[in-house]
Amino acid sequence: MNNRFEFRVWYKGAYTFFNFDTLNQESRLFFENEIKNNNVEQCTGLKDKNEKLIYEGDSVKWETNSQSLGKQIIIGVITFDSYNTRYQITTKNNIYAFGKEYQIEEKIQIIGNIHENPELLK
C-alpha cells in the first residue's frame, strides 16, 4: 500500500502521474491549479491480477464465482464511496464493495479507463 497516495490526472487527453510528496513547490502549485479543471484519480493501493496498480476511474473486469453472485463476469469502474469511505466497482445496475478486506482484487483485471474507453460501460 505504499502507492496509496499516488494520483493521476487526466490532462489534455493523456494521463499525468504524480505523487504530492515528491513534487517541488512549483510543480505542486501547477497541479493544484490544473486539478481544478481536470479529473484527479487516486491510487487504491491495490493491484489487479496482472500486478498493475488500480486507480479510481479504471475500467475493470471481475470474474466472480461466489455463492452470493454465482459465476459471472462483471465490468465496471473503480469509484470512491465517500459515505462509506471505501472503493467500489460501479456498474450500470449495481455497486460492489472493493478492497483488501473483500479479497477480490486478485480476480480483477484492468481493461481500460473511463476517459479512453467509455464504451466499456455500455
N, C-alpha and C positions, 0 to 999 in steps of 0.2 A: 504493500500500500504506500510505498514511497512516492508514487506518482499522483497521489490523491489531489495535490494542489497544483497540478499542471492544467493548463487551459489551452483551448484553440479558439481562434476567431475566424469566422467565415468573412473574409475581407477581399472585396473586389474580385469575386469569382474563384478564390482559392483559399485554402486553409493556411493560417499562420499559427504556429505552435509557440507557446511561451510559458514560462514559469515566473510568476511575480517575484519570487525570492531571488531569481538570478538576473532580473532586469536592472539596469542602471536607472538613475533618476530621469534622464532624458527619455529613455525608451518607455519607462513607466508612464510618464505624462502623455506621450504619444498614444499609447494603447488605451489609457483611461479616456482620452478624448475620442478615439476611434470606436471604442467599445460601445459608446452611447448609441451609435448608429449601425451597429453590426451585431451578429449573433455570437455570443460567447458561450462556449460549451466546456464544462468541467470534466476532467477525467474521473471515472468512478473508482479508480484504483484497482480494478479487476481486469482480468484478461479473458479473451474468448478461447475456444478450444485450439486455436492456432497460435496462442500466446501473443495476440495483438491487444494492446490496451483498448478498453472500451470507454468511449466518451458519450456524454449526452449528445443526442442528435444522430447517433449511429443507428442505421437500419440493421436489424439482426434477424437471423433465422434460428428458431429454437425448436429442436426436435424433442418432443416430450413423450414419455411413456409412463405416466403416473396413474395411480388409482383414481385420483380425482378428475384428471383431464383426459385420460386414455392416451392412445397413441395418435399423435397429430403433429403437424408442422405449423408453427405459429410464426408469422412475420410481423414485426412491429418496430417501433422506435424507442430507444432508451430516453426516458424523460425523468425529471426530478419532481417528486411529490413533496412540496414544502410543508404541507399539513402533517404528513406522517414522517417527514424527514427521511425519505428513502428514495432510491432509484426504482424505476419500474419499466416494464415493457408495455407500451401503449399500442394497441391495435385499433382498427376501425370500431370494433364492438366491445373490447374488453381491456382490462388492465391487469397485469400480472406483477406481483412483487418480485424484485430482483435484488440480489445482494449475497454476500458471503454466507449469511445465515440460512439462505434458501438453497444453497449448493446446486445451483442450476447453471452457473456461468461456464462450466466445463462442457456443457451441451449447447452452448450458444456460438454462432458464427457471425461475424460482421460481414454483411453483404453490400454495404454502401453507407450513405448518409443522406439526411433529409434534403440537403442542398443540391447534391449532384444526382441523386436517384429518387426524386419524389414519386415516381411511378411505382416504386416497390410497395407502396402502401395502398394502392388502389385494388 
